[in-house]
Amino acid sequence: MDSGAPAGGAQPSKGAQQGGAQSGGGAQQGGDEAVMSESQRRQIQETASSTTSSSKGVIHCLTIVGQIEGHQILPQEVKSTKYEHVMPQLAAIEESPEIDGLLILLNTVGGDIEAGLAIAELIASMKKPTVSLVLGGGHSIGVPLAVAAKHSIIAPSAAMTIHPVRLTGVVIGVPQTYNYFSKIQDRIVSFVTKHSNISRRRFIEMMMKTGELAADVGTVIYGEEAVRCGLIDQLGGLSDALEWLHREIRAQKEGTVSGAQQAKKGARGGVRARRIDKTLE
């Protein structure tokens, strides 16, 4: 996680701000099958997102790939996800009465911390059903982005890198710099542990682990291990993500809380209770 470095994904064009929450226009329903229209194809090409409609609901698909770009513009040959494109899309999706749920496809190497956390906070604060699917990699600041959704899924072959904060550029060698790094890192640790089932102690252990990465500090975990340690909710793929979304959309329309959300809330409550007990000791 670079404090000032960008990170990634599909680089949306200038039309991304308007295109984010728009329904596919010509999408037709044929039972449970959604037919892709020409306007949907253009939306995918221009904004790296799409909106599909079926009898089960309207789902917006958003991709976060490459590097998450921060306040400095990345070179044109670097794939990047721009926060100024994604954030208006998220606001439009949450406000749109036509969209029932959000599917987030993640394949990012990480990037700018503040840009990544800003996107993650927006996702976490959404009331609509949201599910993240980690494909390929959800490294560095991609970890908070993955756990920000109400439900997180990782592909068996996907990887996630957990490592301490890095800073690009000039660093002043004074104690205050270390304190600044520590505060930035604590923001990330707090967000991840709040929105997942991993304990703070375990997450910091993985972040500070030595001997696993060559000339570096941190841990690389893969699909099954990410679920086992409580960082990600489920091992699976696209069909699992869509199935979860359809179930949550149905539950929300019926005004009920699904078993999946109840189980997740209970598990997180248990983690928080254990942390409180540990503190009291």
Secondary structure, 3 states (H helix, E strand, C coil): CECCCCEECCCCCCCHHHHCCCCCCCCEEECCEEECCHHHHHHHHHHCEEEEEECCEEEEEEEEEEEEECCCCCCCCCCEEEHHHHHHHHHHHHHCCCCCEEEEEEEEEEEEHHHHHHHHHHHHCCCCCEEEEEEEEECCCHHHHHHCCCEEEECCCCEEEECCCECCCCCCCCHHHHHHHHHHHHHHHHHHHHCCCCCHHHHHHHHCCECCCCCCECEEEEHHHHHHCCCCCEECCHHHHHHHHHHHHHHHHHCCCCHHHHHHHHHHHHHHHHHHHHHHC
